[in-house]
Amino acid sequence: KLAQDADDESSAALIGDRMRVHEKTAWMLRAMLPR
């Protein structure tokens, strides 16, 4: 949000990409946990 408000699209894209990687990794780790 802050990067978008400052018209810093490259930082916003970088942060968005990093968040997607973290969300995917967290999903994979949760999927491997025993139930």
PyMOL Python script that loads the backbone (N, CA, C, O; Angstrom):
from pymol import cmd

cmd.read_pdbstr("""\
ATOM      1  N   LYS A   1       0.835  -1.199   0.000  1.00  0.00           N
ATOM      2  CA  LYS A   1       0.000   0.000   0.000  1.00  0.00           C
ATOM      3  C   LYS A   1       0.872   1.254   0.000  1.00  0.00           C
ATOM      4  O   LYS A   1       0.623   2.190  -0.759  1.00  0.00           O
ATOM      5  N   LEU A   2       1.893   1.267   0.852  1.00  0.00           N
ATOM      6  CA  LEU A   2       2.750   2.453   0.917  1.00  0.00           C
ATOM      7  C   LEU A   2       3.489   2.675  -0.397  1.00  0.00           C
ATOM      8  O   LEU A   2       3.620   3.807  -0.862  1.00  0.00           O
ATOM      9  N   ALA A   3       3.971   1.581  -0.993  1.00  0.00           N
ATOM     10  CA  ALA A   3       4.690   1.721  -2.267  1.00  0.00           C
ATOM     11  C   ALA A   3       3.754   2.219  -3.358  1.00  0.00           C
ATOM     12  O   ALA A   3       4.161   3.020  -4.200  1.00  0.00           O
ATOM     13  N   GLN A   4       2.516   1.762  -3.355  1.00  0.00           N
ATOM     14  CA  GLN A   4       1.557   2.221  -4.357  1.00  0.00           C
ATOM     15  C   GLN A   4       1.236   3.694  -4.155  1.00  0.00           C
ATOM     16  O   GLN A   4       1.131   4.447  -5.124  1.00  0.00           O
ATOM     17  N   ASP A   5       1.081   4.108  -2.901  1.00  0.00           N
ATOM     18  CA  ASP A   5       0.794   5.516  -2.618  1.00  0.00           C
ATOM     19  C   ASP A   5       1.942   6.417  -3.071  1.00  0.00           C
ATOM     20  O   ASP A   5       1.717   7.560  -3.471  1.00  0.00           O
ATOM     21  N   ALA A   6       3.165   5.907  -3.008  1.00  0.00           N
ATOM     22  CA  ALA A   6       4.331   6.693  -3.400  1.00  0.00           C
ATOM     23  C   ALA A   6       4.643   6.540  -4.888  1.00  0.00           C
ATOM     24  O   ALA A   6       5.682   7.009  -5.353  1.00  0.00           O
ATOM     25  N   ASP A   7       3.751   5.885  -5.643  1.00  0.00           N
ATOM     26  CA  ASP A   7       3.969   5.631  -7.072  1.00  0.00           C
ATOM     27  C   ASP A   7       5.277   4.887  -7.319  1.00  0.00           C
ATOM     28  O   ASP A   7       5.991   5.166  -8.282  1.00  0.00           O
ATOM     29  N   ASP A   8       5.582   3.936  -6.435  1.00  0.00           N
ATOM     30  CA  ASP A   8       6.791   3.116  -6.561  1.00  0.00           C
ATOM     31  C   ASP A   8       6.362   1.711  -6.976  1.00  0.00           C
ATOM     32  O   ASP A   8       6.326   0.786  -6.164  1.00  0.00           O
ATOM     33  N   GLU A   9       6.038   1.579  -8.260  1.00  0.00           N
ATOM     34  CA  GLU A   9       5.480   0.319  -8.766  1.00  0.00           C
ATOM     35  C   GLU A   9       6.478  -0.828  -8.705  1.00  0.00           C
ATOM     36  O   GLU A   9       6.082  -1.974  -8.491  1.00  0.00           O
ATOM     37  N   SER A  10       7.762  -0.544  -8.888  1.00  0.00           N
ATOM     38  CA  SER A  10       8.743  -1.634  -8.861  1.00  0.00           C
ATOM     39  C   SER A  10       8.831  -2.250  -7.470  1.00  0.00           C
ATOM     40  O   SER A  10       8.921  -3.471  -7.340  1.00  0.00           O
ATOM     41  N   SER A  11       8.806  -1.425  -6.436  1.00  0.00           N
ATOM     42  CA  SER A  11       8.828  -1.961  -5.072  1.00  0.00           C
ATOM     43  C   SER A  11       7.538  -2.700  -4.754  1.00  0.00           C
ATOM     44  O   SER A  11       7.563  -3.738  -4.094  1.00  0.00           O
ATOM     45  N   ALA A  12       6.416  -2.175  -5.214  1.00  0.00           N
ATOM     46  CA  ALA A  12       5.133  -2.835  -4.973  1.00  0.00           C
ATOM     47  C   ALA A  12       5.116  -4.206  -5.644  1.00  0.00           C
ATOM     48  O   ALA A  12       4.616  -5.170  -5.063  1.00  0.00           O
ATOM     49  N   ALA A  13       5.652  -4.306  -6.855  1.00  0.00           N
ATOM     50  CA  ALA A  13       5.701  -5.588  -7.562  1.00  0.00           C
ATOM     51  C   ALA A  13       6.628  -6.560  -6.850  1.00  0.00           C
ATOM     52  O   ALA A  13       6.309  -7.742  -6.721  1.00  0.00           O
ATOM     53  N   LEU A  14       7.765  -6.076  -6.391  1.00  0.00           N
ATOM     54  CA  LEU A  14       8.720  -6.931  -5.684  1.00  0.00           C
ATOM     55  C   LEU A  14       8.111  -7.474  -4.399  1.00  0.00           C
ATOM     56  O   LEU A  14       8.246  -8.661  -4.099  1.00  0.00           O
ATOM     57  N   ILE A  15       7.445  -6.616  -3.644  1.00  0.00           N
ATOM     58  CA  ILE A  15       6.812  -7.037  -2.394  1.00  0.00           C
ATOM     59  C   ILE A  15       5.683  -8.021  -2.673  1.00  0.00           C
ATOM     60  O   ILE A  15       5.528  -9.008  -1.954  1.00  0.00           O
ATOM     61  N   GLY A  16       4.902  -7.761  -3.705  1.00  0.00           N
ATOM     62  CA  GLY A  16       3.818  -8.672  -4.068  1.00  0.00           C
ATOM     63  C   GLY A  16       4.338 -10.047  -4.453  1.00  0.00           C
ATOM     64  O   GLY A  16       3.773 -11.066  -4.055  1.00  0.00           O
ATOM     65  N   ASP A  17       5.423 -10.073  -5.235  1.00  0.00           N
ATOM     66  CA  ASP A  17       6.022 -11.355  -5.617  1.00  0.00           C
ATOM     67  C   ASP A  17       6.533 -12.102  -4.390  1.00  0.00           C
ATOM     68  O   ASP A  17       6.345 -13.312  -4.271  1.00  0.00           O
ATOM     69  N   ARG A  18       7.175 -11.382  -3.485  1.00  0.00           N
ATOM     70  CA  ARG A  18       7.718 -12.016  -2.281  1.00  0.00           C
ATOM     71  C   ARG A  18       6.595 -12.580  -1.412  1.00  0.00           C
ATOM     72  O   ARG A  18       6.729 -13.668  -0.852  1.00  0.00           O
ATOM     73  N   MET A  19       5.494 -11.846  -1.298  1.00  0.00           N
ATOM     74  CA  MET A  19       4.359 -12.325  -0.503  1.00  0.00           C
ATOM     75  C   MET A  19       3.768 -13.594  -1.103  1.00  0.00           C
ATOM     76  O   MET A  19       3.394 -14.510  -0.371  1.00  0.00           O
ATOM     77  N   ARG A  20       3.680 -13.656  -2.439  1.00  0.00           N
ATOM     78  CA  ARG A  20       3.156 -14.869  -3.091  1.00  0.00           C
ATOM     79  C   ARG A  20       4.047 -16.069  -2.804  1.00  0.00           C
ATOM     80  O   ARG A  20       3.545 -17.166  -2.554  1.00  0.00           O
ATOM     81  N   VAL A  21       5.373 -15.874  -2.835  1.00  0.00           N
ATOM     82  CA  VAL A  21       6.304 -16.969  -2.536  1.00  0.00           C
ATOM     83  C   VAL A  21       6.116 -17.430  -1.097  1.00  0.00           C
ATOM     84  O   VAL A  21       6.081 -18.633  -0.837  1.00  0.00           O
ATOM     85  N   HIS A  22       5.998 -16.503  -0.165  1.00  0.00           N
ATOM     86  CA  HIS A  22       5.819 -16.864   1.242  1.00  0.00           C
ATOM     87  C   HIS A  22       4.498 -17.588   1.460  1.00  0.00           C
ATOM     88  O   HIS A  22       4.443 -18.567   2.205  1.00  0.00           O
ATOM     89  N   GLU A  23       3.441 -17.120   0.820  1.00  0.00           N
ATOM     90  CA  GLU A  23       2.136 -17.776   0.976  1.00  0.00           C
ATOM     91  C   GLU A  23       2.174 -19.192   0.421  1.00  0.00           C
ATOM     92  O   GLU A  23       1.611 -20.106   1.023  1.00  0.00           O
ATOM     93  N   LYS A  24       2.834 -19.386  -0.723  1.00  0.00           N
ATOM     94  CA  LYS A  24       2.942 -20.723  -1.316  1.00  0.00           C
ATOM     95  C   LYS A  24       3.754 -21.639  -0.406  1.00  0.00           C
ATOM     96  O   LYS A  24       3.375 -22.790  -0.187  1.00  0.00           O
ATOM     97  N   THR A  25       4.865 -21.138   0.124  1.00  0.00           N
ATOM     98  CA  THR A  25       5.702 -21.942   1.010  1.00  0.00           C
ATOM     99  C   THR A  25       4.947 -22.312   2.277  1.00  0.00           C
ATOM    100  O   THR A  25       5.030 -23.452   2.734  1.00  0.00           O
ATOM    101  N   ALA A  26       4.217 -21.370   2.848  1.00  0.00           N
ATOM    102  CA  ALA A  26       3.438 -21.651   4.055  1.00  0.00           C
ATOM    103  C   ALA A  26       2.370 -22.697   3.770  1.00  0.00           C
ATOM    104  O   ALA A  26       2.124 -23.570   4.602  1.00  0.00           O
ATOM    105  N   TRP A  27       1.732 -22.622   2.601  1.00  0.00           N
ATOM    106  CA  TRP A  27       0.716 -23.612   2.232  1.00  0.00           C
ATOM    107  C   TRP A  27       1.346 -24.997   2.128  1.00  0.00           C
ATOM    108  O   TRP A  27       0.777 -25.973   2.615  1.00  0.00           O
ATOM    109  N   MET A  28       2.524 -25.091   1.491  1.00  0.00           N
ATOM    110  CA  MET A  28       3.179 -26.393   1.340  1.00  0.00           C
ATOM    111  C   MET A  28       3.581 -26.959   2.696  1.00  0.00           C
ATOM    112  O   MET A  28       3.432 -28.158   2.930  1.00  0.00           O
ATOM    113  N   LEU A  29       4.085 -26.123   3.585  1.00  0.00           N
ATOM    114  CA  LEU A  29       4.468 -26.603   4.915  1.00  0.00           C
ATOM    115  C   LEU A  29       3.253 -27.069   5.708  1.00  0.00           C
ATOM    116  O   LEU A  29       3.310 -28.095   6.386  1.00  0.00           O
ATOM    117  N   ARG A  30       2.148 -26.319   5.626  1.00  0.00           N
ATOM    118  CA  ARG A  30       0.926 -26.744   6.324  1.00  0.00           C
ATOM    119  C   ARG A  30       0.401 -28.050   5.756  1.00  0.00           C
ATOM    120  O   ARG A  30      -0.126 -28.877   6.500  1.00  0.00           O
ATOM    121  N   ALA A  31       0.535 -28.252   4.449  1.00  0.00           N
ATOM    122  CA  ALA A  31       0.054 -29.480   3.814  1.00  0.00           C
ATOM    123  C   ALA A  31       0.860 -30.693   4.273  1.00  0.00           C
ATOM    124  O   ALA A  31       0.342 -31.810   4.274  1.00  0.00           O
ATOM    125  N   MET A  32       2.108 -30.492   4.659  1.00  0.00           N
ATOM    126  CA  MET A  32       2.953 -31.605   5.092  1.00  0.00           C
ATOM    127  C   MET A  32       2.763 -31.950   6.564  1.00  0.00           C
ATOM    128  O   MET A  32       3.215 -33.007   7.003  1.00  0.00           O
ATOM    129  N   LEU A  33       2.111 -31.093   7.332  1.00  0.00           N
ATOM    130  CA  LEU A  33       1.913 -31.371   8.757  1.00  0.00           C
ATOM    131  C   LEU A  33       0.974 -32.558   8.941  1.00  0.00           C
ATOM    132  O   LEU A  33      -0.015 -32.698   8.221  1.00  0.00           O
ATOM    133  N   PRO A  34       1.296 -33.418   9.919  1.00  0.00           N
ATOM    134  CA  PRO A  34       0.368 -34.526  10.185  1.00  0.00           C
ATOM    135  C   PRO A  34      -0.928 -33.997  10.786  1.00  0.00           C
ATOM    136  O   PRO A  34      -0.941 -32.996  11.501  1.00  0.00           O
ATOM    137  N   ARG A  35      -1.995 -34.684  10.482  1.00  0.00           N
ATOM    138  CA  ARG A  35      -3.294 -34.226  10.990  1.00  0.00           C
ATOM    139  C   ARG A  35      -3.656 -34.939  12.250  1.00  0.00           C
ATOM    140  O   ARG A  35      -4.716 -34.683  12.821  1.00  0.00           O
TER     141      ARG A  35
END
""", "prot")
cmd.dss("prot")
cmd.show_as("cartoon", "prot")
cmd.util.cbc("prot")
cmd.orient("prot")
